[in-house]
């Protein structure tokens, strides 16, 4: 099962997150931009889990 590469921050909803952009995710794949993740002390507001760096996907591979 492939990791879902969501394109919007779930907190601010205005930050576009390209597959090769820096972002943070929890084990349920909730996705946040770097600024929001830092503001939340890298803790997911949905499940309370740890937010970790999302792996980056090369732009060519995403197509």
Protein Blocks (a to p, Z undefined) as FASTA:
>chain_A
ZZdddfbdfklomaccdfkbccdddfkopacdfklmmmnoopafklopacdddddddfkl
mZZ
